[in-house]
Amino acid sequence: MSAQKQRERQQQAYQEQLRQIQHQREQKMREKLQQLKAEYLSAYSLPLNYPAKVTSVIDDDDNSGGTNKSKNDSIRTSKEFINARLLEAGLPLGGGAPSKLTLGDHSVAAQRFISDLEGTGCYDSVQVHIGNDQDNNDDDDASPEQQQMFDVTVRLKEKRWYKIYIGGGVNSDDLSSLGTSGGASTGNAFGGGAGTALGALPKLQFESSLSASNLTGFADMSTALYSVDQTGASSFRFTHDRPLCSWLPKQSTLYDWLMPQDPRLVGDKSIEEQKANDDIDVMQVLMGDDAQYALGGGSHVTLGVHALCLEQDFESTRSSKEFTRSIGVRLANHCRGASRGPGIGGPNKPSTSPPETMAGPYFFLDWNTCLRDTLPRRHSEFPFALDCSSDVAKQAGTAFKHSLTGGMYLNGSLTDDRYDPTMGYDAHLVGEVAGPPGDAGFWKLKGGGAFHFPLELLQMMTLGIESDDGTEEDETSASVMGLTLHSSVNFGIARPLTFNGLCSNLGGIPFSDRFYSGGPGQLRGFLPAGIGPRATKGGSSTPGGDSLGGDMFYTSTLAASIPFPSYFETLRQNGGRLFGFANAGTCVSVDPSVGFGSLSALSRIMNSSRIAVGGGVSMGTPMGRFELSYAVPMRYGPKDARKHVQMGFGFSFG
């Protein structure tokens, strides 16, 4: 009896093993079929109709049927504008024959279009659907070519045309100007100049803002902001950005040149020529396979205006305040986009930094005029006496500045992360010329670059290992190491211009247009504006002497970083890194009669260079890059403002 039970158990075990083997085979077969299906679909080419349909999405609360329906009424966005953005994102509309782009390429282009349009701040939701409605498929009057083409439908959920905010926030403008006036850099890790050094506490402020979006149907954005901080300093900003094509009549030559042409006619005859030929059906005209529309094309070119009334406090560095009123016009390859949001310094200020919502290189040309009142600090006991150096007192009063600024930012587009990169390189270059009819005359050039290289990539290159060939253990080992080398160099040069006496240039280049260096965003181990030329003495707020700024600066950084150990899992998963660094830099003034390439100028630059080493922690956040560092200055001057422990935050561009 026992032998029979044993045989039954063995038979059951054998049958169970067969079932498991069969289940594994079926699972592998299903996985193989899914893989083949995905490969087929990703390689399948879909000819797409032109133009795309543009509709609005009904909210679920307003949809009594419970389905996601569409409607064409009450949509503000221009359909021609949406079709232009689709073409510039790389979606091959108008192709009646199989093109080189597959369904996978269509998906990537659609996602690029969605990210680009949502970045304007005018939409709550953007959806792209590829496929024909059943009604269209049953249309007997449609030609076979039309039935084989697929419709593209863009469904938009537009935001309200206005937005009002009243509340509080933090004013970061004074701090950022201390650290980066004239010296803004690549804005990313280990040498970027977009960081704010929290050497002094930021001011709390009351904010009220009004934004209007998409009034013209071209994803335009207008923002007005008024704020008052805890010291009573007030500011007002206004920006209005819209695509250049929206300023132009549709029949103009410039409008036709900016906007992508009908893709059905690219590389083919004109409509008039085709109508004259009875053998050619206009609806069968195909888009050439080589027709491409680069992202950042004509519909992205923006013409905007900006105005500013702002009071800035420089009493902690040069015993003065400045009150600025300015207006300007900017031509750029991308709109400045939506505001950064309340509570972090207000909306898109008219700076030269790239928009925070932009993912590619940024090019701009800015014309600006401003009136600046320099207000030296008053003596606390003798109101009619000045509490500042004679150098600051010489520039007291009102000055008019008229300038033209142009430049480019790679904007982190060639790195793996914009704010905390571990691979790739970044660069920027900005030039400015100020002249008549303004009081100030000068030219200024600033730029820089950063390079980030992971050592594991070097190991893979040395061993000839492809990125897809590594095993799971190799990937785990590489992620544990994760050692990355970073290097960056930033520089700036400014020289005065008189324009044959048309510019007075009293006191030389104005203080606000000179370079300042220091802080975690530029030179760790020193406070913002902590190095460089200083007056012999300063006011009571600057006992070491007023910082006068320089007409030449450079900063360079060498650093290495690794991810947090696995013990700190939360920090590791959020991109936290440990880093060590060595940075050097200087900020000097060179006599205009002496060239920067002369031996005396080079000797002065080298002799005045400051050096600091240290380490810290960093983390990339949605608003920018946060870091906490400890630095030991190795070479410094007697009047330098040093700081061992520093906390920095690189606020989002805009």
Residue pairs with C-beta under 8 A, 6 or more apart in sequence:
41 103
41 104
42 102
42 103
42 104
43 102
43 103
43 104
44 102
44 103
45 98
45 99
45 100
45 101
45 102
45 103
46 103
46 106
46 130
46 150
47 95
47 96
47 97
47 98
47 99
47 148
47 149
47 150
48 91
48 92
48 93
48 94
48 95
48 106
48 130
48 149
48 150
48 151
48 152
49 93
49 94
49 146
49 149
49 150
49 151
49 152
50 83
50 93
50 94
50 262
50 263
50 264
50 287
51 79
51 80
51 83
51 93
52 79
52 82
52 83
52 86
52 93
52 151
52 152
52 153
52 154
53 151
53 152
53 153
53 154
54 72
54 75
54 77
54 79
54 82
54 83
54 153
54 154
54 156
55 70
55 71
55 72
55 75
55 153
55 154
55 155
55 156
56 70
56 71
56 72
56 73
56 74
56 75
56 155
56 156
56 157
56 158
57 68
57 70
57 125
57 127
57 155
57 156
57 157
58 68
58 69
58 70
58 71
59 157
60 66
60 68
63 69
70 153
70 155
75 156
75 158
76 158
76 161
76 214
76 215
76 217
77 122
77 156
77 158
77 214
77 217
77 218
77 219
78 216
78 217
78 218
78 246
80 259
81 217
81 218
81 219
81 243
81 245
81 246
81 299
82 117
82 154
82 156
83 93
83 260
84 245
84 259
84 260
84 297
84 298
84 299
85 113
85 116
85 117
85 299
86 93
86 109
86 113
86 152
86 154
87 93
87 260
87 263
87 293
87 297
88 260
88 293
88 294
88 295
88 296
88 297
88 298
88 299
88 300
89 109
89 110
89 112
89 113
89 116
89 293
89 295
90 101
90 105
90 108
90 109
90 112
90 292
90 293
90 295
91 106
91 109
91 110
91 113
91 152
92 99
92 101
92 106
92 263
92 287
92 291
93 152
93 263
93 287
94 262
94 263
94 264
94 266
94 286
94 287
95 149
95 263
95 286
95 287
96 145
96 148
96 149
96 284
96 285
96 286
96 287
97 286
99 287
99 289
100 289
101 109
106 130
110 128
110 130
112 295
113 126
113 128
114 126
114 127
114 128
115 359
116 295
116 359
117 123
117 126
117 156
117 219
118 126
119 337
119 338
119 355
119 357
119 358
119 359
120 213
120 214
120 219
120 221
120 335
120 337
120 338
120 357
121 159
121 213
121 221
121 337
121 338
121 339
121 357
122 158
122 159
122 213
122 214
122 219
122 221
122 338
123 156
123 157
123 158
123 159
124 157
124 158
124 159
125 155
125 156
125 157
126 154
126 155
126 156
126 157
127 154
127 155
127 156
128 152
128 153
128 154
128 155
129 152
129 153
129 154
129 155
130 150
130 151
130 152
130 153
131 150
131 151
132 150
132 151
133 151
136 142
136 151
137 147
139 147
143 281
143 283
143 284
145 283
145 284
146 283
158 214
159 213
159 214
161 212
161 213
161 214
161 215
162 210
162 211
162 212
162 213
163 209
163 210
163 211
163 212
163 213
164 208
164 209
164 210
164 211
165 207
165 208
165 209
165 210
165 211
165 342
166 207
166 208
167 206
167 207
167 342
167 343
168 204
168 205
168 206
168 207
168 343
169 204
169 205
169 207
169 227
169 342
169 343
169 344
169 345
169 346
170 202
170 203
170 204
170 205
170 343
170 344
170 345
171 202
171 203
171 204
171 205
171 227
171 229
171 345
171 346
172 196
172 202
172 344
172 345
172 651
173 235
173 310
173 312
173 345
173 349
174 202
174 203
174 312
174 313
174 314
175 196
175 197
175 198
175 199
175 200
175 202
175 528
176 194
176 196
176 651
177 312
177 314
178 197
178 199
178 314
178 316
178 317
178 516
178 519
178 528
178 529
179 193
179 195
179 196
179 197
179 516
179 518
179 519
179 521
179 522
179 528
179 529
180 193
180 194
180 195
180 516
180 519
180 521
180 522
181 512
181 514
181 515
181 516
181 529
181 549
182 444
182 446
182 492
182 494
182 513
182 514
182 515
182 516
182 549
182 553
183 193
183 446
183 490
183 492
183 515
183 516
183 517
183 522
183 553
183 555
184 193
184 194
184 352
184 353
184 428
184 430
184 446
185 191
185 192
185 193
185 194
185 428
185 448
185 488
185 490
185 521
185 522
185 555
186 192
186 193
186 194
186 409
186 410
186 412
186 426
186 427
186 428
186 448
186 449
186 450
186 488
186 490
187 193
187 194
187 353
187 409
187 412
187 418
187 419
187 426
187 428
187 650
187 653
188 194
188 412
188 415
188 417
188 418
188 419
188 420
188 421
188 426
188 450
188 625
188 650
189 419
189 420
189 421
189 450
189 452
189 486
189 559
189 561
189 618
189 625
189 627
190 450
190 486
190 487
190 488
190 557
190 559
190 561
190 579
190 581
191 448
191 450
191 486
191 487
191 488
191 489
191 490
191 522
191 555
191 556
191 557
191 583
192 450
192 488
192 521
192 625
192 650
193 448
193 490
193 521
193 522
194 353
194 521
194 624
194 650
194 651
194 653
195 519
195 520
195 521
195 522
195 624
195 625
195 627
195 648
195 649
195 650
196 202
196 519
196 521
196 648
196 649
196 650
196 651
197 518
197 519
197 520
197 521
197 527
197 528
197 646
197 647
197 648
198 646
198 647
198 648
198 649
199 519
199 527
199 528
199 643
199 646
200 316
203 229
203 230
203 231
203 233
204 229
204 230
205 227
205 228
205 229
205 230
206 227
206 228
206 229
207 225
207 226
207 227
207 342
207 343
207 346
208 225
208 226
208 227
209 223
209 224
209 225
209 226
209 339
209 342
209 346
209 347
210 223
210 224
211 221
211 222
211 223
211 224
211 338
211 339
211 347
212 221
212 222
212 223
213 219
213 220
213 221
213 222
213 338
214 220
214 221
215 222
216 242
216 246
217 246
218 242
218 243
218 245
218 246
218 299
219 242
219 243
219 335
220 240
220 241
220 242
220 243
220 246
220 335
221 239
221 240
221 241
221 242
221 335
221 336
221 337
221 338
221 348
222 238
222 239
222 240
222 241
223 237
223 238
223 239
223 240
223 339
223 347
223 348
224 236
224 237
224 238
225 235
225 236
225 237
225 238
225 339
225 346
225 347
226 234
226 235
226 236
227 234
227 235
227 346
228 234
231 313
233 311
233 312
233 313
233 321
234 309
234 311
235 308
235 309
235 310
235 311
235 346
236 307
236 308
236 309
236 310
237 306
237 307
237 308
237 309
237 310
237 346
237 347
237 349
237 350
238 306
238 307
238 308
239 304
239 305
239 306
239 307
239 336
239 347
239 348
239 349
239 350
240 304
240 305
240 306
241 302
241 303
241 304
241 330
241 335
241 336
241 337
242 302
242 303
242 304
242 335
243 299
243 300
243 301
243 302
243 303
243 335
244 258
244 298
244 301
244 302
244 303
244 331
245 255
245 258
245 259
245 298
245 299
245 301
247 303
248 254
248 255
248 258
249 255
257 298
258 298
258 299
258 301
259 298
259 299
260 293
260 297
260 298
260 299
263 287
263 291
264 285
264 286
264 287
265 271
265 285
266 287
266 288
266 291
267 287
267 288
267 290
267 291
268 274
268 285
268 286
268 288
269 280
269 285
271 282
274 280
274 282
274 285
275 282
295 360
296 333
296 334
296 360
296 361
300 333
300 334
300 335
301 331
301 332
301 333
302 330
302 331
302 332
302 333
302 334
302 335
302 336
303 329
303 330
303 331
304 329
304 330
304 332
304 335
304 336
305 327
305 328
305 329
305 330
306 326
306 327
306 328
306 329
306 330
306 350
307 326
307 327
307 328
307 350
308 324
308 325
308 326
308 327
308 349
308 350
308 370
309 323
309 324
309 325
310 323
310 324
311 321
311 322
311 323
311 324
312 321
312 322
312 323
312 324
313 321
314 320
314 321
314 322
314 511
315 321
315 377
315 539
315 541
315 542
316 541
316 542
317 516
317 528
317 529
317 542
317 546
317 547
318 388
318 392
318 511
318 529
318 538
318 542
318 546
318 547
318 548
319 376
319 377
319 387
319 388
319 389
319 392
319 538
319 539
319 541
319 542
319 546
320 374
320 375
320 376
320 377
320 388
320 392
320 396
320 511
320 546
321 374
321 375
321 377
322 372
322 373
322 374
322 375
322 512
323 372
323 373
323 375
324 370
324 371
324 372
324 373
325 370
325 371
326 350
326 368
326 369
326 370
326 371
327 368
327 369
327 370
328 350
328 366
328 367
328 368
328 369
329 366
329 367
330 350
330 364
330 365
330 366
330 367
331 364
331 365
331 366
332 362
332 363
332 364
332 365
333 361
333 362
333 363
333 364
334 354
334 355
334 358
334 360
334 362
335 355
336 348
336 355
336 654
337 348
337 355
337 356
337 357
337 358
337 654
338 347
338 348
338 357
339 346
339 347
339 348
339 654
340 346
340 347
340 348
340 356
340 623
340 651
340 652
340 654
341 347
344 623
344 651
344 652
345 651
347 654
348 355
348 654
349 654
350 368
351 654
352 364
352 366
352 405
352 407
352 430
353 409
353 653
353 654
354 362
354 409
354 411
354 653
355 362
355 653
355 654
356 652
356 653
356 654
357 654
358 411
358 653
359 411
359 413
360 411
360 413
361 408
361 409
361 410
361 411
361 413
362 408
362 409
362 411
363 407
363 408
364 405
364 406
364 407
364 408
365 404
365 405
365 406
366 404
366 405
366 406
367 403
367 404
368 401
368 402
368 403
368 404
368 405
369 400
369 401
369 402
369 403
369 438
370 400
370 401
371 398
371 399
371 400
371 401
372 398
372 399
372 401
372 510
372 512
373 397
373 398
374 392
374 395
374 396
374 397
374 399
374 510
374 511
375 396
376 386
376 387
376 388
376 392
376 393
376 396
377 386
377 387
377 388
377 539
377 540
377 541
378 385
378 386
378 387
379 385
379 386
379 387
380 387
380 540
386 393
386 396
386 539
387 539
387 540
387 541
388 538
388 539
388 546
389 535
389 536
389 537
389 538
389 539
389 545
389 546
390 535
391 507
391 535
391 546
391 548
392 511
392 535
392 546
394 506
394 507
395 506
395 507
395 510
395 511
399 438
399 439
399 440
399 510
400 437
400 438
400 439
400 440
401 434
401 438
401 439
401 440
401 510
401 513
402 434
402 435
402 436
402 437
402 438
403 432
403 433
403 434
403 435
403 438
404 432
404 433
405 430
405 431
405 432
405 433
406 430
406 431
406 432
407 428
407 429
407 430
407 431
408 428
408 429
408 430
409 427
409 428
410 425
410 426
410 427
410 428
411 418
411 426
411 653
412 418
412 419
412 421
412 426
414 424
414 425
414 426
415 421
415 423
415 424
415 425
415 426
415 452
416 422
416 423
416 424
417 575
417 620
418 620
419 620
419 621
419 624
419 625
419 650
420 575
420 577
420 618
420 619
420 620
420 625
421 450
421 452
422 452
422 454
422 482
422 484
422 561
422 577
423 452
423 453
423 454
423 457
423 484
424 452
425 449
425 450
425 451
425 452
426 449
426 450
427 447
427 448
427 449
427 450
428 447
428 448
428 449
429 445
429 446
429 447
430 445
430 446
430 447
431 443
431 444
431 445
431 446
432 443
432 444
432 445
432 513
433 442
433 443
433 444
433 497
434 440
434 441
434 442
434 443
434 444
434 497
434 503
434 513
435 441
435 497
435 499
435 502
435 503
436 499
436 502
436 503
437 502
438 503
439 503
439 504
439 505
439 506
440 503
440 505
440 509
440 510
440 513
441 496
441 497
441 498
441 499
441 502
441 503
441 505
442 494
442 495
442 496
442 497
442 505
442 509
442 513
443 494
443 495
443 497
444 492
444 493
444 494
444 495
444 513
445 492
445 493
445 494
446 490
446 491
446 492
446 493
446 515
447 490
447 491
447 492
448 488
448 489
448 490
448 491
449 488
449 489
450 486
450 487
450 488
451 486
451 487
451 488
452 484
452 485
452 486
453 484
453 485
453 486
454 482
454 483
454 484
454 485
455 481
455 483
455 484
455 485
456 478
456 481
456 482
456 483
459 465
460 466
460 467
460 470
465 474
470 478
479 563
480 566
481 562
482 562
482 563
483 560
483 561
483 562
484 560
484 561
484 562
485 558
485 559
485 560
486 557
486 558
486 559
486 560
486 561
486 579
487 556
487 557
487 558
487 559
488 555
488 556
488 557
489 554
489 555
489 556
490 522
490 553
490 554
490 555
490 556
491 552
491 553
491 554
491 555
492 515
492 552
492 553
492 554
493 551
493 552
493 596
494 509
494 513
494 514
494 515
494 551
494 552
495 551
495 592
496 505
496 508
496 509
496 592
497 503
497 505
498 505
509 549
509 551
511 548
511 549
514 548
514 549
514 550
514 551
515 532
515 549
515 550
515 551
515 552
515 553
515 587
516 528
516 529
516 532
516 547
516 549
516 550
516 553
516 587
517 523
517 526
517 529
517 530
517 531
517 532
517 550
517 553
517 555
517 585
517 586
517 587
518 526
518 527
518 528
518 529
518 530
518 531
518 532
518 641
519 526
519 527
519 528
519 530
519 646
519 648
520 627
520 629
520 646
520 647
520 648
521 648
521 650
522 555
522 585
523 530
523 531
523 555
523 583
523 585
523 610
523 612
524 581
524 583
524 612
524 614
524 616
524 629
524 631
524 646
525 583
525 610
525 612
525 614
525 631
525 632
525 633
525 636
525 642
525 643
525 644
525 646
526 610
526 612
526 633
526 636
526 640
526 641
526 642
526 643
527 641
527 642
527 643
529 547
529 549
529 641
530 547
530 640
530 641
530 642
530 643
531 585
531 586
531 587
531 610
531 636
531 637
531 640
531 641
532 547
532 548
532 549
532 550
532 553
532 586
532 587
532 588
533 547
533 548
533 549
533 550
533 587
533 588
533 589
534 544
534 545
534 546
534 547
534 548
534 639
535 545
535 546
535 548
536 545
537 545
538 544
538 545
538 546
539 546
544 639
544 641
545 639
548 589
549 587
549 589
550 587
550 588
550 589
551 588
551 589
551 590
552 587
552 588
552 589
552 590
552 596
552 605
553 585
553 586
553 587
553 588
554 585
554 586
554 605
555 583
555 584
555 585
556 583
556 584
556 585
557 581
557 582
557 583
558 581
558 582
558 583
559 579
559 580
559 581
559 582
560 579
560 580
560 581
561 577
561 578
561 579
561 580
561 618
562 577
562 578
562 579
563 572
563 576
563 577
563 578
564 571
564 572
564 576
564 577
564 578
564 617
565 572
566 572
568 576
571 619
574 619
575 619
575 620
576 617
576 618
576 619
577 617
577 618
577 619
578 615
578 616
578 617
579 615
579 616
579 617
579 618
580 613
580 614
580 615
581 613
581 614
581 615
581 616
581 629
581 631
582 611
582 612
582 613
583 611
583 612
583 613
584 609
584 610
584 611
584 612
585 609
585 610
586 605
586 608
586 609
586 610
588 604
588 605
588 608
590 596
590 601
590 604
594 600
594 601
595 601
596 602
596 605
608 637
609 635
610 633
610 635
610 636
610 637
610 640
611 633
611 634
611 635
612 631
612 632
612 633
612 634
612 635
612 636
613 631
613 632
613 634
614 629
614 630
614 631
614 632
614 644
615 629
615 630
616 627
616 628
616 629
616 630
617 627
617 628
617 629
618 625
618 626
618 627
618 628
619 625
619 626
619 627
620 626
622 652
623 649
623 651
623 652
624 649
624 650
624 651
624 652
625 648
625 649
625 650
626 647
626 648
626 649
626 650
627 647
627 648
627 649
628 645
628 646
628 647
629 645
629 646
629 647
629 648
630 644
630 645
630 646
631 643
631 644
631 646
632 644
633 640
633 642
636 642
